Amino acid sequence: MTERSISNAAALSGWRKSSYSSGDGGSCVEVLDDHPSGIPVRDSKTPRGPALVFPTAIWSMFVTALKAGKFPA
């Protein structure tokens, strides 16, 4: 079964802040590449909190839609 969440995201290393996160330390989303279950995503303000794991294809569609401006701010 594919993992859908990670209870303690700090247990994994290699997180990077999304380029779409605000630069003022506010709404920061971090992602982790090369995870076997998909793309883990966490809130940088709670690094020891949970992370959601999205299937790679779904995450790619989401990022493509963001870049195309389909989610206006």
C-alpha positions in Angstrom: 0.0 0.0 0.0 1.2 3.5 -0.8 2.0 5.8 2.0 -0.4 8.8 2.1 1.1 10.6 5.1 4.2 10.8 7.3 3.5 11.5 10.9 6.9 13.1 11.7 8.2 14.9 8.6 11.4 15.8 10.4 12.4 12.2 10.2 13.3 12.8 6.5 16.0 15.0 5.2 16.4 16.9 2.0 13.3 19.2 2.2 13.3 22.3 0.0 11.0 25.3 0.1 8.6 25.7 -2.8 9.5 28.6 -5.1 5.8 29.6 -4.8 6.1 30.1 -1.0 6.2 33.7 0.3 9.6 35.1 1.0 8.6 36.7 4.3 8.7 33.5 6.3 4.9 33.2 6.2 3.1 30.6 4.0 5.9 28.2 3.3 5.4 24.8 1.7 8.3 22.4 1.6 8.6 19.4 -0.7 10.8 16.4 -0.7 12.1 14.8 -4.0 12.9 11.2 -4.6 10.6 9.6 -2.0 9.5 6.1 -3.0 5.8 6.8 -2.3 5.4 10.1 -4.2 6.0 13.7 -3.2 5.8 14.5 0.5 4.6 18.1 1.3 4.8 19.8 4.7 4.3 23.2 6.3 7.7 24.6 7.1 6.3 26.2 10.3 5.8 22.7 11.8 8.7 20.6 10.5 8.1 17.9 13.1 4.4 17.7 12.1 2.9 15.5 9.5 3.5 15.6 5.8 1.0 14.6 3.1 2.3 12.4 0.3 0.9 13.0 -3.2 1.3 10.6 -6.1 4.0 12.0 -8.4 1.6 12.4 -11.4 -1.0 14.3 -9.4 1.7 16.6 -7.9 3.1 17.3 -11.5 -0.4 18.2 -12.7 -0.8 20.6 -9.7 2.5 22.3 -10.4 1.7 22.6 -14.1 -1.6 24.3 -13.2 0.1 26.7 -10.8 2.6 27.7 -13.5 -0.3 28.3 -15.9 -1.9 30.6 -13.4 -5.0 28.4 -12.8 -4.9 29.3 -9.1 -4.9 33.1 -8.8 -3.7 34.5 -5.5 
